[in-house]
Amino acid sequence: MDRDDLRQLFDLTGRVAVVTGGTRGIGRAIAEAYALAGAKVVVASRKADACAETQASLEGLGAEALGVPTHLGELDDLTALVERTVERFGGLDILVNDAANALAQPLGAQTPDAFGKSFEVNVRGPVFLIQAALPHLRASEHAAILNVISIGAFQFASFVSMYAAGKAALLSFTRSMAAAYVGDGIRVNALAPGAVDTDMMRNNPQELQDVMAGASLMRRMASPDEMVGPALLLTSDAGSYITGQVIVADGGTYPH
């Protein structure tokens, strides 16, 4: 190991990264980090104006970027996202599934419609997006998939049971995919944040935000930028011997 080797561990120059949910919160922080690390970055979210604004912002950081309006619950959108990425940049090396649906209904009063919408975005969307991207990831020499889950996947989560169950399912798929795709040179890992100061978190009542922040040993929420380090580790050459794992970044909320 010399200085050049060390610098290259987190260098993403020339790699193509897709980040769903990439226009705000954790996804936006990861997209910006990838741009600064040299990647060509594609961000996806439901809102076209947010995609356009984020694309311009990433280009302002000196990166080649593309914003693609995408609904994770629409299977045709997933195929289109991959196709537009490859058409623009010629391949795909890194895929980050960060988009999520935080729809919450209490157990015993869940509707089939809400249940379907939750799992379409939180489980089916990421799984089928990976499937659509698979031929291009197989062609990459640096293929990495990162599924952003939640510590809710490990906790008693009666108030957000659909969300937590979806994230637990995505963790299970992460491990299964790591085993299935290791022969293709594709690494698959997960990141489980605790309470992070995002729009999704701020949609909760203040008293619930305070409880969630106070549940960690650090007695605070994370900033989205604090998820960048784990994400870069798991999707760069720095994590070349890591697959099928989950990094829990929760400030000491849940013992493992």
N, C-alpha and C positions, 0 to 999 in steps of 0.2 A: 504494500500500500504506500503510495506517495501522494503528494498534494493534488496532482491531476486526477488520480483515481478517486480521492476523497471528494473533490468537487463534482465529479461525474455521477456520484451516487444518486443525487437528487436532480440531475440535469435531464430535462425532458425535451431537449432540442430535437425538432423534426418529428416528434410523435404527435399523433392525433388523438385528442381526448373528447369524449362526449359526456356532458354532465346534465342529467335531468334535474329539474328543480334548480337550475343554474342561474336564475335571475335574482335570487334573494337568499338571505339566510346562509346556512351552511354550504349549500350548493354554489352560491355566488362567491363565497370566500375560497372554496376549492377551485372554482373556475379562474379566479384572479391569480391564485397561486400557480396554477398550471401555466397561465399566460406568462407570468414572470419567470417561470422555470424553462420557458422556451417552447412550450407545446402550441400546436394549432388547436384551438378550443371551439367546440360546438356546444352551445347552451340550448336547452329545451325547456319550455314552460308553456302553459296554456295560452298566455296573453301575448299577442303579437307585438304590442308596443313595448312590453318588458323585454322581449327577445331582442328587439331592435336597439333599445337603449343599452342593454348589456353588451351586445355585439360592439357597439360604438365605444363603450367604455373599455372593453378588452383591447380593441384596436388602438385606443389611446395609450395603453400600456406597452404598445409595440408588438402585439401579437396578431397573427392571422386568426380571424374569428368568424363565427357564423351563428346566428340565432334562428332556431327553427320552432315555430309554434307547434306544440305537441300535447295531446291529451293522452296520458298513460292508460286511460281506460278504453281508448280506441285502437284496435289492433292495426288498422290501416295506417294510423299515424306513426306507429312504431317502425313499420317497414319504410315509410317515407323518410323518417329521421335518419335511418341507416343509409338509405339510398342517397339522400342529399349530402350527407357527410362524405361518403365515398366519392360522389361526383365532384365535390368541391376540393377535397384534400387527398384523394387517391387511396385511402385506406382508413383503418381504425385500430388503435393500439390500446386505448384505455377507455373503459366504460364505467361511469359512476351513476348508480341508481340512487338518487337522493329525493326525487319527487315523492310526495306522500299525501294521503288523504287522512286528515285528523278527525273525521266524522265520529262523533261519540253519541251513543245511546245506552241507557242503563240495561243491564241484563234483566231479562224478563219483559222488556218493552221494546225489543229491537224489531225493526221492520225488514222484510225481505229486500226491499229496494235499497235501504241504507246498507244492509249487510253486503249486498252485491256491489254497490259503489265502492265500499271500503276495500274489499278484496280485489276488485278489478284494478285499482290503482296501486295498492300496497303489495300485492303478490303477483297477480296475473301479468300486469304491465311489465314489471322488471324481468320476470321469467321469460316472457315472449320477446322482449327487447333484446335480451342476451341471445336468445335463439336466432333472431334476425341478424344479429351482429356476428354470430359464430364463424361463418366462413372467412370474414375479414380478420377476426381475432386470430384464427388459426394461421393466417398468412403473416401475422406480425411476429417479429423476433422479441418483442417486449410486451406481450399481451397481459393485461391485468384488468380484473373486474373488481369493483368495490361496491358492495351493497350497504347503504347507510340504514341501519336498523334503529334500535332504541333500547335503553336499559329496561323499558317497559316489557320487553320480551322475556325478562327474567323475574319480573316482580308480580306481586298480587296487584292486578290492575282492573278492578271491577268497574271503575268509571270510564275507562277507555279500552274496554275489553276487545273490541273489534280491531282497533289500531294495534294493540299489544299482540294479539293473536296473529295478525298479519305480519308483524315484524318477526315474531318467533318462527313463522312459516318461512319467511325469507332467509332467516339464519339457517334453517334446516336445508333449504335449497342451496345456500352458499356452500355448505359442507359437502352436499351431494355433488354439486358442480365441480368443486375442487378435485374430488376424486375422479369424476368422469372426464375432466378436461386436462388433467395433469399430463397425459401423454401427448396432448396437442401443444404443450408449452404455455398453457393459459393458467395464470394464478387467479384464484378467486377468494376474496376475503371480505370481512364485514367490519364496520365501525359502529359501535353502540354509544352514542352520546347520552349524557344525562341531561339536566336542565340547561338549555342554551337560549340566550337572549335573541330570539327570532320573532317574526310576525306570528308564527304558529303558537309560540309560547305566550305572547302578549294578548292573544285572543282569549286566554283563560282569565277568570276573575283574579283580581290582585291578591286576594287571600290565598288562592291556590298557587299562584306564582311564588308567593313568599314561603309557603310550605315546601314546595319543590326545591327552591334555592336553599332553604335551611336544612334540608335532608342530607346534604353532602357534608363531608368533613370540612370542606373549605368554606361552607356557609355562604355560597354565592352561586350565581349562574355563570356559565362559560360565555365568552364571546364566540361568535362564529369562527373567528380567526384561530381560536384555540383548537379547532378540529382540523386545521390545515396540516399540522405536523404528522398526526397519525395517518391522514389520507395520503400524504406524499410518501411516507414510509411504505405503505401497502401497495402503492401503484408505481413506484420508481424502482430502479435497480438496487436501491438501499434495502428493499424487501425481497430480494431475488430468491431467498430461501424460505419465504413465508407463504403458505397457502392453506386454505381451509380453516383459518383462524378468525377470531373476533377480538378487536382491541376495544376495551371499555374505557371511555373517556368521560367519567362522570363525577370527577372531583371527590371520589371516595363515598359514593352514595350506596353502592351495593357491593357487598363482599363476595368474591369469587374464589 
